[in-house]
Amino acid sequence: MTTTDLLDLRDDIYRRPLVTALERVGIERGWTVADVGAGNGDVSVALATVVGETGRVYSIDIDPRRRNDVASRASEHSQVVAITQSVEDLALPEPIDLAFCRFLLLGIPSPRQGLTQMMKAVRTGGWVVAQEPITSAGRVGHRPISADAPSILHPDLGLDLPSLFHAIGLELTDAWAESPVGYRNGPVVEYLEEMTEATIDNEVVVVPPLMTVVGRKTEP
């Protein structure tokens, strides 16, 4: 797989670590995957272009209103199945090859429980990929970014991801952190302005690093 397989995510500032993670797990056409906490379905549609018509993508979000967003974006991809479900109650009709989440576990009371449910959904030999931020490491100029939104329960969850994978019995195969940087105009600055509701003028922006952890399920 090459980065050209994910052109639908060209405006996603965290696109590169996702592409790298999919390359590390060796995703192929025909795979069955789950995008957990799918939001508007951008990543689900990108995954559909990779697994092809012989694969399947379960696009899962707790908000039932997201089903319409996913249906609209995935209108040309019949292999995308939208499901309204929380990660804590995750139950799929078949074992899957890959469970993926991004910016999901930081907003639930028990990230370990959510990650455990994702692991249970994966077949033996399959993969779990989670991407969560280290919010306190972000910067606007020399000022740290604070995450005080009520929906963010674990702002630095990225730091805990490797140990969580180990604790639930996943084989940790890779982990790294990436942080997009922006200056003046562009998607990085726009993203941070939207996230913090602040105006950023002529300062270097270091978006909170995204920790990506790749694990494999080695036991039933």
C-alpha positions as CSV (number, residue, x, y, z in Angstrom):
1,M,0.0,0.0,0.0
2,T,1.2,3.5,-0.7
3,T,0.0,6.9,0.5
4,T,-1.9,7.4,-2.8
5,D,-4.4,4.9,-1.5
6,L,-5.6,7.4,1.1
7,L,-6.0,10.5,-1.1
8,D,-9.4,11.1,0.5
9,L,-7.5,12.2,3.6
10,R,-5.3,14.7,2.0
11,D,-6.5,17.5,4.3
12,D,-6.3,15.4,7.5
13,I,-3.3,16.8,9.4
14,Y,-2.8,13.4,11.1
15,R,-2.9,11.5,7.8
16,R,0.7,10.4,7.8
17,P,0.7,8.4,11.0
18,L,-2.4,6.6,9.9
19,V,-0.9,5.7,6.5
20,T,2.3,4.5,8.3
21,A,0.2,2.3,10.8
22,L,-1.7,0.7,7.9
23,E,1.6,-0.1,6.2
24,R,3.0,-1.6,9.4
25,V,0.1,-4.0,9.7
26,G,0.2,-4.9,6.0
27,I,-3.5,-4.2,5.3
28,E,-4.7,-5.8,2.1
29,R,-7.7,-5.9,-0.2
30,G,-10.4,-8.2,1.2
31,W,-9.7,-7.3,4.9
32,T,-12.5,-6.7,7.3
33,V,-11.8,-3.7,9.5
34,A,-13.6,-1.5,12.1
35,D,-13.2,2.2,12.4
36,V,-14.3,2.7,16.0
37,G,-15.4,6.2,16.9
38,A,-15.7,7.0,13.2
39,G,-17.2,10.5,13.5
40,N,-18.2,11.7,10.0
41,G,-16.7,8.6,8.3
42,D,-13.6,10.2,6.6
43,V,-11.3,7.4,7.8
44,S,-13.9,4.7,7.1
45,V,-14.1,5.8,3.5
46,A,-10.3,5.9,3.2
47,L,-10.1,2.4,4.6
48,A,-12.8,1.3,2.1
49,T,-10.5,2.3,-0.8
50,V,-7.8,0.1,0.7
51,V,-9.8,-3.1,1.4
52,G,-11.7,-2.8,-1.8
53,E,-15.0,-4.2,-2.8
54,T,-14.1,-7.7,-1.4
55,G,-13.4,-6.2,2.0
56,R,-15.7,-4.7,4.6
57,V,-15.5,-1.6,6.9
58,Y,-17.6,-1.3,10.0
59,S,-17.9,2.4,10.7
60,I,-18.9,2.6,14.4
61,D,-19.9,5.7,16.4
62,I,-22.0,6.2,19.5
63,D,-23.8,9.2,18.0
64,P,-26.7,7.9,15.8
65,R,-26.6,11.2,13.9
66,R,-23.3,10.2,12.5
67,R,-24.9,7.4,10.5
68,N,-26.2,9.9,7.9
69,D,-22.7,11.5,7.7
70,V,-21.2,8.1,7.0
71,A,-23.9,7.1,4.5
72,S,-23.4,10.3,2.6
73,R,-19.6,10.0,2.4
74,A,-19.7,6.3,1.7
75,S,-22.4,6.4,-1.0
76,E,-20.0,4.9,-3.5
77,H,-18.6,2.2,-1.2
78,S,-21.1,-0.5,-0.5
79,Q,-18.6,-2.3,1.7
80,V,-19.0,0.4,4.5
81,V,-21.5,-0.6,7.1
82,A,-22.5,2.1,9.6
83,I,-23.3,1.0,13.1
84,T,-24.4,3.0,16.1
85,Q,-22.6,1.6,19.1
86,S,-20.2,2.6,21.9
87,V,-16.8,1.1,22.1
88,E,-17.6,-0.3,25.6
89,D,-20.4,-2.3,24.1
90,L,-18.6,-3.2,20.9
91,A,-20.0,-6.4,19.3
92,L,-19.6,-7.2,15.6
93,P,-21.2,-10.0,13.6
94,E,-17.9,-11.5,12.6
95,P,-14.2,-11.5,13.7
96,I,-12.3,-8.7,12.0
97,D,-8.7,-8.3,10.8
98,L,-8.1,-4.8,12.2
99,A,-9.7,-2.6,14.8
100,F,-8.7,1.1,14.6
101,C,-9.5,4.1,16.7
102,R,-8.3,7.7,16.9
103,F,-9.2,10.4,19.5
104,L,-11.6,8.0,21.1
105,L,-10.2,6.4,24.2
106,L,-9.3,9.8,25.8
107,G,-13.0,10.6,26.1
108,I,-14.3,7.5,27.8
109,P,-14.2,6.7,31.5
110,S,-12.2,3.4,31.1
111,P,-9.8,3.4,28.1
112,R,-8.7,-0.1,29.1
113,Q,-12.2,-1.4,28.8
114,G,-12.7,0.2,25.4
115,L,-9.4,-1.2,24.2
116,T,-10.3,-4.7,25.5
117,Q,-13.5,-4.7,23.6
118,M,-11.6,-3.8,20.4
119,M,-9.2,-6.7,21.0
120,K,-12.1,-9.1,21.5
121,A,-13.6,-8.1,18.2
122,V,-10.3,-9.0,16.4
123,R,-9.5,-12.5,15.2
124,T,-6.5,-14.3,16.5
125,G,-3.5,-13.0,14.5
126,G,-5.4,-9.7,13.8
127,W,-4.4,-6.2,14.7
128,V,-5.4,-3.3,16.9
129,V,-4.2,0.2,16.2
130,A,-5.0,3.1,18.5
131,Q,-4.0,6.8,18.1
132,E,-4.3,9.1,21.1
133,P,-2.7,12.5,21.8
134,I,-0.2,13.8,24.3
135,T,-2.0,17.1,24.7
136,S,0.4,18.8,27.1
137,A,3.2,18.5,24.6
138,G,1.5,20.8,22.1
139,R,2.6,24.4,21.8
140,V,1.6,27.7,20.4
141,G,4.9,29.6,20.3
142,H,6.4,28.7,23.7
143,R,3.0,28.3,25.5
144,P,1.7,24.8,26.2
145,I,-1.7,23.9,25.1
146,S,-4.3,23.1,27.8
147,A,-7.1,20.6,27.2
148,D,-9.9,21.7,29.5
149,A,-12.9,20.5,27.3
150,P,-15.3,18.5,29.4
151,S,-15.3,15.7,26.8
152,I,-11.6,15.1,27.3
153,L,-11.1,12.9,30.3
154,H,-7.6,11.8,29.6
155,P,-5.7,14.5,27.8
156,D,-2.3,12.7,27.8
157,L,-3.7,9.2,27.2
158,G,-1.1,8.7,24.4
159,L,1.5,8.2,27.1
160,D,-0.4,5.3,28.6
161,L,-1.2,3.5,25.3
162,P,1.8,1.1,25.2
163,S,1.3,-0.1,28.8
164,L,-2.5,-0.5,28.1
165,F,-1.8,-2.7,25.1
166,H,0.6,-4.8,27.2
167,A,-1.8,-5.0,30.1
168,I,-4.7,-6.5,28.1
169,G,-2.5,-9.1,26.4
170,L,-1.8,-7.5,23.0
171,E,1.6,-8.1,21.5
172,L,3.1,-4.6,21.1
173,T,4.7,-4.5,17.7
174,D,5.3,-0.7,17.2
175,A,4.8,2.7,18.8
176,W,5.7,6.2,17.9
177,A,4.6,9.8,18.2
178,E,4.2,12.4,15.4
179,S,3.4,16.1,15.7
180,P,2.4,18.3,12.8
181,V,3.8,21.8,12.8
182,G,2.3,24.9,11.2
183,Y,3.0,28.6,10.8
184,R,0.6,31.3,9.7
185,N,-2.1,30.0,7.2
186,G,-2.8,26.3,6.6
187,P,-4.6,23.3,7.9
188,V,-2.5,22.9,11.0
189,V,-3.1,26.4,12.3
190,E,-6.8,26.2,11.3
191,Y,-7.2,22.9,13.1
192,L,-5.7,24.2,16.3
193,E,-7.7,27.5,16.2
194,E,-10.9,25.4,15.9
195,M,-9.8,23.1,18.7
196,T,-8.8,25.9,21.1
197,E,-11.2,28.6,19.9
198,A,-8.3,31.0,19.8
199,T,-6.8,33.2,17.1
200,I,-3.2,32.4,16.3
201,D,-1.1,35.2,14.7
202,N,2.4,34.6,13.3
203,E,3.4,31.9,15.8
204,V,4.8,28.5,15.3
205,V,2.1,25.8,16.1
206,V,3.1,22.4,17.3
207,V,-0.1,20.3,17.4
208,P,-0.2,17.8,20.3
209,P,1.8,14.7,19.3
210,L,-0.3,11.7,18.3
211,M,0.9,8.5,19.8
212,T,0.3,5.5,17.5
213,V,0.4,2.1,19.0
214,V,0.2,-1.1,16.9
215,G,-0.6,-4.4,18.6
216,R,-1.3,-8.0,17.5
217,K,-3.7,-10.4,19.1
218,T,-1.7,-13.6,19.5
219,E,-4.1,-15.7,21.7
220,P,-7.9,-16.4,21.3
